[in-house]
Amino acid sequence: PWLFTSGARGLTRCELPLLGEGDEPAAYTVKLYFADLDNTPAGQRMFDIKLQGTLAATGVDVTEQTQGSHRALVLKFENVPVTRSLQLELLPHGGSLPTLAAIEAQRQ
């Protein structure tokens, strides 16, 4: 639970180097850990997720999906191709973004 008490607020783009020069491309399982720490009503903070420039999820609403604020949401994406870095984009539907508490990338 402590993992979801803080994180990056308002983050729209993040790039994580995962492979070094000379490493072969690999597929990763990516988990994104979110929490709404602001008591935002459902429908007020929706966003889309892009991984590697490809739309991976649309209309994510942390409060709606967890049925309340101050609850954790973990979204899992498998077989994400990485040649060097993992590129994450969060695209808000007008309002602000939730707190991204953690990113986990595990090579498959």
Number of C-alpha atoms within 10 A of each C-alpha: 7 6 12 19 15 15 17 13 14 13 16 14 12 12 13 12 11 17 15 11 7 8 10 10 14 15 15 19 15 19 16 17 19 27 25 27 18 11 10 16 15 16 14 16 21 22 21 16 20 16 20 16 11 12 13 15 14 13 14 19 21 29 27 16 13 16 12 16 18 19 17 21 19 14 13 13 14 14 12 19 16 19 17 18 16 20 16 21 20 22 21 18 16 10 12 16 23 25 21 20 21 16 15 11 18 13 14 10
